[in-house]
C-alpha cells in the first residue's frame, strides 16, 4: 500500500517532506525536539508539551507500542509528531495498542520518514520555532495556516491542561497532607508524592490561596506545566501567598518558575530548550552529579538568582550553565527545573520528594 505524502513547513520557510502514518490532518505549534531514546508514550502524554509539535531524535518510534496505564495524562498532549522510522507493529508483550491507533484515537497527526537528523540540527542552530505539518494542504495553504499559530512567548496554557475538579490520591491517614496545584501535572509525579507517604489533594491551577489553605495541608506542591510562566499573573500572586504561609513548598519545572517569579526574579525563553532524559545537573549542595529528565523551553535568569539575598542556587545544568534548582534561605521552599520522578528517565533525583517530606516533618 502506497504511503500518503505529508509536508512540514517551519516559520523561517524551511520545508521537509515525509509520509503520513495513517491519520490525515493538519497541526500547528512550536516545533521542538526530544533526545530521549525511550519513553515516547510518556513524552506524548506529558501536559508540559501542550501546543508543541514533537520531533523525536530517536530513530525508531512505536516499536514497543502503548501500555495504557503508563500514560501521564488521559490524552495525547503534543500537537503533532515528526519522526524518522514509525513502527506499525508493537513488539512488547504487555502493550495494549499500537502507536498508530493510539495517536489516531487521540486525533493526533504524525509524519514519518522525515530526515529528523537534519531537522534537529536546524532547530539546534536556529532555535525552536512555530511550524505546520499536514497531509492535506499544499505549501501555500500551510503558509496561511502558519500565520495563525500563536507564539509560545507570552502564551498561557495551564488552563487547557489542568484538572477541572478537585481530587485526592493516597491514604487519608498518611503522615503528610499535600495541597498540589495542577499546572499540567504528570501522573507519576503525584505517584512519587504518594509513595513518599503523602495524601495528596489536587486542585485546579486557578484555585485561590484561601481554598488551598482551608484543608490545613502540611505543605504545598506546584507542578510542571506548559506555556510561558510570566503569562500566569494570578498564579504568581497565589505562589507568593503559599511562600508567606511559612509551610514547606516544592516546585517542579513551571512550579519552579512560579517560585522564582514570586520572588521577583525573571524568566526567559530559551533558544531551543531542554527536552530529553540525559541532561547532566550538578547538585551544588552535595557536589554530586545527576542525570536528569527535562522538558522546558523557559528558564530562570541566573543573574537574578545570584543577586537575590534570600535565594540560593542549589542545582546547575552542566551543558549550558542555566539554573536547575533554587531554595529560599529563610523559608522551607525549594524547586528544580527538571522532572525528578523521571518518567521516562533515570532516578538520580527522586531524593527530592523525601527532601520535601523531611521539610514537612520538621514543621
Secondary structure, DSSP 8 states (H G I E B T S, - for coil): ----EEEEEETTS-EEEEEE-S---EEEEEEEEE--SS-HHHHHT-GGGTTEEEEE-SSEESTT-B-GGG-SSSS--SSEEE-SEE-SS---TT--B-HHHHHHHTT-EEEES--HHHHHHHHHHH--EEEEEESS--HHHHHHHHHTS--STT-B-HHHHS-SS-EEES-TTSSEEEEEEESS--HHHHHHHHHTTEEEEEEETT--HHHHHHT--SEEEE----B-GGG-HHHHHHHHHHHHT-SEEEEETHHHHHHHHHTT--EEEEEEEEEEEEEEEEETTT--EEEEEEEEEEEE-HHHHHH-TTEEEEEEETTT--EEEEEESSSSEEEESSBTT-SSS--TTTHHHHHHHHHHHH-
